[in-house]
Amino acid sequence: MQSKKESLLETTLSVGAGFFIALLLNLFMLPLFIDDISNQVLSTAVIIGVIYTTVSMVRSYMFRRAFNGMAEKYNKSIRGKYTWK
């Protein structure tokens, strides 16, 4: 289980990475849809929403797996050193 500091670190890094990923998506993806955005085409809004949601889910999953892996590695090393026999 994560400590409060570890949870805060994971959340901060995930949100920070999400900001920069969204910024890059805005720069490169939105110009491709500029005509449909200006005409307020609903299907385009749905497609853009699905893209952003998918990228966000993949990013969140990767951060969660990385932090869980680090926690497991840390807990194994602690248990190995301090196990009562």
Backbone hydrogen bonds in HBPLUS format (Angstrom, degrees):
<---DONOR---> <-ACCEPTOR-->    atom                        ^
c    i                          cat <-CA-CA->   ^        H-A-AA   ^      H-
h    n   atom  resd res      DA  || num        DHA   H-A  angle D-A-AA Bond
n    s   type  num  typ     dist DA aas  dist angle  dist       angle   num
A0007-SER N   A0003-SER O   3.00 MM   4  6.25 157.5  2.05 148.7 154.8     1
A0008-LEU N   A0004-LYS O   2.93 MM   4  6.12 156.0  1.99 144.8 151.5     2
A0009-LEU N   A0005-LYS O   2.90 MM   4  6.12 156.7  1.95 147.1 153.4     3
A0010-GLU N   A0006-GLU O   2.90 MM   4  6.11 165.7  1.92 150.4 154.1     4
A0011-THR N   A0007-SER O   2.94 MM   4  6.08 165.5  1.96 148.9 153.2     5
A0012-THR N   A0008-LEU O   2.89 MM   4  5.98 162.9  1.92 148.6 153.8     6
A0013-LEU N   A0009-LEU O   2.95 MM   4  6.08 169.1  1.96 154.4 157.2     7
A0014-SER N   A0010-GLU O   2.92 MM   4  6.01 158.2  1.97 147.4 154.2     8
A0015-VAL N   A0011-THR O   2.90 MM   4  6.02 167.5  1.92 153.3 156.5     9
A0016-GLY N   A0012-THR O   2.91 MM   4  5.96 160.8  1.95 146.5 152.8    10
A0017-ALA N   A0013-LEU O   2.88 MM   4  5.95 161.4  1.91 145.6 151.0    11
A0018-GLY N   A0014-SER O   2.86 MM   4  5.99 152.4  1.93 142.0 150.7    12
A0019-PHE N   A0015-VAL O   2.92 MM   4  6.20 147.0  2.03 146.8 154.8    13
A0020-PHE N   A0016-GLY O   3.29 MM   4  6.66 162.2  2.32 149.4 151.8    14
A0021-ILE N   A0017-ALA O   2.89 MM   4  6.10 156.9  1.94 153.7 161.0    15
A0022-ALA N   A0018-GLY O   2.88 MM   4  5.94 162.8  1.91 147.3 152.1    16
A0023-LEU N   A0019-PHE O   2.92 MM   4  6.13 150.3  2.01 143.8 152.7    17
A0024-LEU N   A0020-PHE O   3.03 MM   4  6.26 159.1  2.08 143.8 148.3    18
A0025-LEU N   A0021-ILE O   2.87 MM   4  6.17 158.2  1.92 149.9 156.8    19
A0026-ASN N   A0022-ALA O   2.80 MM   4  6.01 157.0  1.86 148.6 154.8    20
A0027-LEU N   A0023-LEU O   3.02 MM   4  6.30 155.2  2.08 146.2 152.6    21
A0028-PHE N   A0024-LEU O   3.02 MM   4  6.19 156.4  2.08 152.5 157.9    22
A0029-MET N   A0025-LEU O   2.70 MM   4  5.25 156.3  1.75 145.8 153.1    23
A0032-LEU N   A0029-MET O   2.96 MM   3  5.54 141.3  2.11 115.8 126.6    24
A0033-PHE N   A0030-LEU O   2.95 MM   3  5.27 145.4  2.08 109.7 119.8    25
A0037-ILE N   A0033-PHE O   2.87 MM   4  6.00 156.6  1.93 162.9 170.7    26
A0038-SER N   A0034-ILE O   3.01 MM   4  6.15 162.8  2.04 147.1 151.3    27
A0039-ASN N   A0035-ASP O   3.07 MM   4  6.27 136.6  2.26 138.8 150.6    28
A0041-VAL N   A0036-ASP O   3.05 MM   5  5.38 169.0  2.06 152.2 155.4    29
A0040-GLN N   A0037-ILE O   3.04 MM   3  4.93 157.7  2.09 102.2 108.9    30
A0045-ALA N   A0041-VAL O   3.27 MM   4  6.68 153.9  2.34 147.5 154.7    31
A0045-ALA N   A0042-LEU O   3.04 MM   3  5.10 114.1  2.49  97.3 113.1    32
A0046-VAL N   A0042-LEU O   2.98 MM   4  6.34 154.2  2.05 154.1 161.6    33
A0047-ILE N   A0043-SER O   2.97 MM   4  6.18 160.4  2.00 145.9 151.0    34
A0048-ILE N   A0044-THR O   2.92 MM   4  6.13 167.6  1.94 154.3 157.3    35
A0049-GLY N   A0045-ALA O   2.95 MM   4  6.06 157.4  2.00 142.4 149.3    36
A0050-VAL N   A0046-VAL O   2.87 MM   4  6.11 154.7  1.93 150.9 157.6    37
A0051-ILE N   A0047-ILE O   2.97 MM   4  6.23 157.5  2.02 150.4 156.5    38
A0052-TYR N   A0048-ILE O   3.00 MM   4  6.26 172.2  2.01 157.5 158.4    39
A0053-THR N   A0049-GLY O   2.93 MM   4  6.02 159.8  1.97 146.8 153.1    40
A0054-THR N   A0050-VAL O   2.91 MM   4  5.97 161.7  1.94 148.0 152.9    41
A0055-VAL N   A0051-ILE O   2.99 MM   4  6.19 167.8  2.00 155.7 158.9    42
A0056-SER N   A0052-TYR O   2.95 MM   4  6.07 157.0  2.00 144.7 151.6    43
A0057-MET N   A0053-THR O   2.90 MM   4  6.12 155.9  1.96 149.6 155.9    44
A0058-VAL N   A0054-THR O   3.01 MM   4  6.23 163.9  2.04 154.2 157.9    45
A0059-ARG N   A0055-VAL O   2.97 MM   4  6.13 162.9  2.00 149.3 154.3    46
A0060-SER N   A0056-SER O   2.90 MM   4  6.05 165.6  1.92 150.1 154.2    47
A0061-TYR N   A0057-MET O   2.92 MM   4  6.03 159.7  1.96 147.1 153.0    48
A0062-MET N   A0058-VAL O   2.96 MM   4  6.15 159.7  2.01 149.0 154.3    49
A0063-PHE N   A0059-ARG O   3.02 MM   4  6.28 163.5  2.04 154.1 158.1    50
A0064-ARG N   A0060-SER O   2.92 MM   4  6.07 163.7  1.95 150.4 155.4    51
A0065-ARG N   A0061-TYR O   2.91 MM   4  6.09 165.6  1.93 152.7 156.5    52
A0066-ALA N   A0062-MET O   2.98 MM   4  6.09 158.7  2.02 145.6 151.9    53
A0067-PHE N   A0063-PHE O   2.94 MM   4  6.12 166.6  1.96 154.5 157.7    54
A0068-ASN N   A0064-ARG O   2.88 MM   4  6.01 156.0  1.94 148.3 155.6    55
A0069-GLY N   A0065-ARG O   2.89 MM   4  5.97 155.4  1.95 144.7 151.6    56
A0070-MET N   A0066-ALA O   2.99 MM   4  6.26 155.0  2.06 145.8 152.4    57
A0071-ALA N   A0067-PHE O   2.96 MM   4  6.11 155.5  2.02 143.5 150.3    58
A0072-GLU N   A0068-ASN O   2.89 MM   4  6.12 159.6  1.93 150.7 155.8    59
A0073-LYS N   A0069-GLY O   3.01 MM   4  6.17 162.4  2.05 146.8 151.8    60
A0074-TYR N   A0070-MET O   2.94 MM   4  6.09 159.4  1.98 146.7 152.6    61
A0075-ASN N   A0071-ALA O   2.82 MM   4  5.99 163.7  1.85 150.9 155.8    62
A0076-LYS N   A0072-GLU O   2.92 MM   4  6.05 156.4  1.97 149.7 155.5    63
A0077-SER N   A0073-LYS O   3.14 MM   4  6.35 157.2  2.19 144.1 149.9    64
A0078-ILE N   A0074-TYR O   3.00 MM   4  6.24 152.2  2.08 149.0 157.1    65
A0079-ARG N   A0075-ASN O   2.89 MM   4  6.03 164.9  1.91 149.7 154.0    66
A0080-GLY N   A0076-LYS O   2.98 MM   4  6.06 155.3  2.04 144.5 151.2    67
A0081-LYS N   A0077-SER O   3.33 MM   4  6.44 143.4  2.47 135.2 142.9    68
A0082-TYR N   A0078-ILE O   3.04 MM   4  6.15 152.5  2.12 154.0 161.4    69
